């Protein structure tokens, strides 16, 4: 059991060391280190995963207009703002009831 603890502590110290070095190694080159990794839009399948519901339910909400979407070629896309708007509307509806 002692070797497991020592090994995990060693891995943890290496991980912390890499995290500490990454910003400095990029900063000295004048590069920006903060990247916005939020998606520009979601597919209906991604919206389903975010909400914890099935894709058919998401498609139904899109078809009825409850959830806004756009058509990008043959694909349907949902902007993150529209997902936030949908959630806000659901919360307001629940609070009003």
KOLTI-347203 format. One line per 4 residues: number of its first residue (from 1); for each residue x, y, z of N, C-alpha, C. Coordinates in steps of 0.2 Angstrom, whole numbers, plus 5000, padded with zeros to 4 digits. Example, Ala and Ser with C-alpha at 12.3 -4.5 7.8 and 13.67 -1.06 7.14 Angstrom:
! KOLTI-347203
1) 5066/4972/5039/5062/4978/5039/5066/4984/5039  5064/4989/5035/5068/4995/5036/5064/5000/5039
This chain:
! KOLTI-347203
1) 5004/4994/5000/5000/5000/5000/5004/5006/5000  5010/5006/5003/5015/5012/5003/5017/5014/4996  5018/5009/4992/5021/5010/4985/5015/5014/4981  5009/5012/4982/5004/5015/4979/5003/5022/4980
5) 5004/5024/4987/5004/5031/4989/5009/5035/4987  5015/5032/4987/5021/5035/4984/5021/5036/4977  5019/5031/4973/5018/5032/4966/5013/5037/4964  5007/5038/4968/5002/5043/4966/5004/5050/4968
9) 5008/5050/4974/5011/5057/4975/5016/5059/4970  5020/5054/4968/5025/5056/4962/5021/5059/4956  5016/5055/4954/5012/5057/4948/5009/5064/4949  5006/5065/4955/5003/5071/4957/5008/5077/4956
13) 5014/5076/4959/5019/5081/4959/5021/5083/4952  5022/5077/4948/5024/5079/4941/5018/5083/4937  5012/5081/4939/5006/5084/4936/5006/5092/4938  5007/5093/4944/5007/5100/4946/5013/5104/4943
17) 5018/5100/4943/5024/5104/4939/5023/5106/4932  5020/5101/4928/5018/5103/4921/5013/5109/4921  5008/5109/4926/5003/5114/4926/5007/5121/4927  5011/5121/4932/5015/5127/4934/5019/5129/4928
21) 5022/5125/4924/5027/5127/4919/5024/5129/4913  5018/5127/4911/5015/5128/4905/5013/5136/4904  5010/5139/4909/5009/5146/4907/5016/5150/4907  5021/5149/4911/5027/5152/4910/5031/5151/4904
25) 5031/5145/4901/5034/5143/4895/5031/5147/4889  5024/5148/4889/5021/5151/4884/5022/5159/4885  5021/5161/4891/5022/5168/4893/5028/5171/4890  5034/5168/4891/5040/5171/4889/5040/5172/4881
29) 5036/5168/4878/5036/5169/4870/5031/5175/4868  5028/5177/4873/5023/5183/4871/5016/5180/4869  5015/5174/4870/5009/5171/4867/5003/5171/4872  4997/5172/4870/4991/5172/4874/4990/5165/4877
33) 4989/5164/4883/4987/5157/4886/4980/5155/4887  4976/5160/4887/4969/5159/4888/4965/5158/4881  4962/5152/4880/4959/5150/4874/4952/5149/4876  4947/5152/4872/4940/5151/4873/4938/5144/4869
37) 4937/5139/4873/4936/5132/4870/4928/5131/4870  4924/5136/4871/4917/5135/4871/4915/5134/4864  4911/5129/4862/4909/5128/4855/4905/5134/4853  4905/5135/4846/4902/5140/4843/4894/5138/4842
41) 4893/5132/4841/4886/5129/4841/4886/5122/4843  4880/5120/4844/4879/5113/4846/4875/5109/4840  4876/5103/4840/4872/5098/4836/4866/5096/4840  4860/5094/4838/4855/5092/4842/4857/5086/4847
45) 4862/5082/4844/4864/5077/4849/4868/5079/4855  4872/5085/4854/4875/5088/4859/4871/5091/4864  4865/5094/4861/4860/5098/4866/4857/5092/4870  4856/5086/4867/4852/5081/4871/4857/5079/4876
49) 4863/5078/4875/4868/5076/4881/4868/5082/4886  4868/5088/4884/4869/5093/4889/4862/5093/4893  4857/5092/4891/4850/5092/4894/4849/5085/4898  4852/5080/4896/4851/5074/4898/4844/5071/4896
53) 4842/5073/4890/4836/5070/4887/4838/5067/4880  4833/5064/4877/4834/5060/4871/4835/5065/4865  4838/5063/4859/4838/5067/4853/4832/5068/4850  4827/5063/4851/4821/5064/4848/4817/5070/4851
57) 4818/5070/4858/4815/5076/4862/4817/5083/4859  4824/5083/4858/4827/5089/4856/4824/5091/4849  4824/5086/4845/4821/5087/4838/4814/5090/4838  4810/5087/4843/4803/5089/4844/4803/5096/4846
61) 4807/5098/4851/4807/5105/4853/4809/5110/4848  4814/5108/4843/4816/5112/4838/4810/5112/4833  4807/5107/4831/4801/5107/4827/4795/5111/4829  4794/5111/4836/4789/5115/4838/4791/5123/4839
65) 4797/5124/4839/4799/5131/4840/4801/5133/4847  4801/5128/4851/4803/5129/4858/4810/5131/4859  4814/5127/4854/4821/5128/4854/4823/5130/4847  4827/5136/4847/4829/5139/4841/4834/5135/4838
69) 4835/5135/4831/4840/5132/4828/4841/5135/4821  4847/5133/4817/4848/5135/4811/4850/5129/4807  4849/5130/4800/4851/5124/4796/4857/5126/4793  4862/5122/4793/4869/5123/4790/4870/5118/4785
73) 4869/5119/4779/4869/5114/4774/4863/5109/4776  4865/5102/4777/4860/5097/4779/4860/5096/4786  4864/5100/4790/4864/5099/4797/4860/5105/4801  4858/5103/4807/4854/5107/4811/4859/5109/4816
77) 4859/5116/4818/4864/5118/4823/4860/5123/4828  4862/5123/4834/4859/5127/4840/4865/5131/4843  4864/5137/4843/4869/5142/4846/4868/5141/4854  4874/5142/4857/4874/5141/4864/4869/5146/4868
81) 4869/5152/4865/4864/5157/4868/4857/5155/4867  4855/5151/4862/4848/5149/4861/4847/5143/4867  4852/5139/4868/4851/5134/4873/4850/5138/4880  4854/5143/4881/4853/5147/4888/4846/5150/4888
85) 4844/5153/4882/4837/5156/4882/4832/5151/4884  4833/5145/4881/4828/5139/4882/4828/5138/4889  4833/5137/4892/4834/5135/4899/4831/5141/4904  4832/5147/4902/4829/5153/4906/4822/5153/4905
89) 4819/5151/4899/4812/5151/4898/4809/5145/4902  4812/5140/4903/4809/5134/4906/4809/5136/4914  4815/5139/4916/4815/5141/4923/4809/5146/4925  4809/5151/4921/4803/5156/4922/4796/5153/4922
93) 4795/5148/4917/4789/5145/4917/4787/5141/4923  4793/5138/4926/4792/5134/4932/4791/5139/4938  4794/5144/4938/4793/5149/4944/4786/5152/4944  4784/5153/4938/4777/5157/4937/4771/5152/4939
97) 4773/5145/4938/4767/5140/4940/4766/5139/4947
